[in-house]
Amino acid sequence: MAKDDVVVFSGTIEDKLPNTMFRVKLDNGHEILATVCGKMRKNRIWVNVGERVRVEMTPYDLAKGRITFVERKRAPGDNTEQQ
């Protein structure tokens, strides 16, 4: 299966579980188990309870997913990325 064969959803982190697993409540009301993707783990990007995330799921197992993006609210004038 290629990486193009995924379904992308948005949701909110509800609970933090052991082994970098998270319980995510999707916008459509379903709850899934999700883990952090490899690039986020490699770059040590933290995910906290209550944050909005983007989750990729395979069409074959709609109960598990992979967190690929954390949607954080930045303060106005915060230029930490450009340095």
N, C-alpha and C positions, 0 to 999 in steps of 0.2 A: 504494500500500500504506500503510495506517495504522500508527501507532506501536503499536497494540494487537496487531498481527499479528507478535509477536516471541516467541522462545523464550528463556527465561532459564536460565543455567547458572552454577554456581560453579566456581572454579578457582584455580590458583596461578600467579603470574608466573614463568616459567622463564628467559626471556632478554629483554634490552632491545635493540631494533633501531633503526636510524635512522628519522627522521621520525615520532617518537612511536608507533612500532609495537612491539608486544610479542608474544612467543610465550607462550601460556597453555596450561597442561595442565589440562584439565577434570577434574572428579571422576570422570567415566565413563571416563577413560583417553585420550580424544582430545586431540590438540594442534591449536590453531588460531592464526591471526594475529589480533590485536585492536589497535584504536586507542582512544585516550582520547576520550570523548564531548565535545561542545561546551561544556557547563556546567563540566566538570572542567577543560578547557583554559582557559576564560575566567577561572575562579577560581584558576588555577595550583595545582591539587592534584597533588602529585607521586605517582608510582607507582614502587615499587622492586621489585627482584627478590626473590622469596620471599613477597611479600604475597598475601593472599587477596583475590580480586576477584569481583564479580558481572558477568557478561557477557551482553549481549543479542545474539541472532543471528536473522537472517531465516530462515524455513524454505526459502528458495530457494537459499541459499549457506551451507552448514554448515561452511565452512572459514575464514570471516572473521567477526569480531564487533566489538562496541563495548563498552568497559569503562564501566560506569555507576556503580559503587560500589566503594570500597576498604574492606575490613573490617579495621580496625586494632584491636589490643588496647590499651586505655587502662589506665594505672596507677591503682590505687585512690586516690581523693581528687584526681584530676586534673580541675580545673574550668575548663579553658581555653575551653570552648564557651560558658559562661554569662556571660562578661565582656563 
